[in-house]
Amino acid sequence: MSRFAISLLLPGLFAGMLVALPDPIRPDPASPRPIDAVDSVFIEDLTWMEVRDALKSGHDTVVVATGGVEQNGPYLVTGKHNVVLRGTTEAIARKLGKTLVAPIVPFVPEGDIEPPSQHMLYPGTISVSEATYEALLADICASLKAHGFRRIVLIGDSGGNQTGLKAVADRLGKQWEGKCGVLYIPEYYDFSAVTKWLESQGIKQTPEGLHDDFGMTAQLLAVEPQAARMNERIKAGKFKINGVDLPPAEKSIEWGRRIIDLRADITVKAIQKASQP
């Protein structure tokens, strides 16, 4: 065969090869997973195949948690609530069983944007309107329902999150009755229970007028110490809050783990109660 004839055939051969390749945007939904799944409850840390196979194995519950980006005093990062939720949502999912955690929603109502009010008076805060917040939650829940989750649990780590969570849960719960349960769990946000428990353990605080306290700081230290500026506070002699000394750091971190465990226990019991017919 002449070089000219071969040159005429090659484009057709290559075209055939390209057509045979799978579409990277639309792979076969039934494609087998080629590697072992990782042990994580966070959807954003899983591959789509791992989520699919988790659903097939009975993981029909998903936690949708909202945090916030706001001023939290001089020592805690603006994403305080989001950091804490990485610890509490994992504990909740593992205690509840057969449960995954949706990406934490970082943007919630924090005050009026123009003119600024509430937390929006302070740099670093990001706010959304109540309508935007509820629309975002509704779309997240609809996406999860479309993929086969049968129970969606809504929790919020900040006070401004609660109204919208309840409204969305009530609306979708009625709309999807018999198809997918949507539960708003206010017990997760019961910080008074945490304070009372700490007092029963001998931790008594004297408020300093900061958007911060021992319980929140300890949880941050347990999840991500830098989020509570641990090293910088130690260096400046400021490693304390509300009259409670935080050194040694290992002890405060252990307190944080215990608080996360307590909040998870309270939340799981509330979920189980709310799920009863």
Buried (B, 14 or more C-beta within 10 A) or exposed (E): EEEEEEEEEEEEEEEEEEEEEEEEEEEEEEEEEEEEBEEBBBBEEBEEBBBBBBBEEEBBBBBBBBBBBBBBBEBBBBBBBBBBBBBBBBBBBBBBEEBBBBEBBBBBBBBEEEEBEBBBEBEEBBBBEEEBBBBBBBEBBBEBBEEBBBBBBBBBBBEBBBBBBBBBBEBBBEEBEEEBBBBBBBBBBBBEEBBEBBEEEEBEBEEEEBBBBBBBBBBBBBBBBEBBBBEEBEEEEEBBBBEBEBEEBEEBBBBBBBBBBBBBEBBBEBBEEBEEE
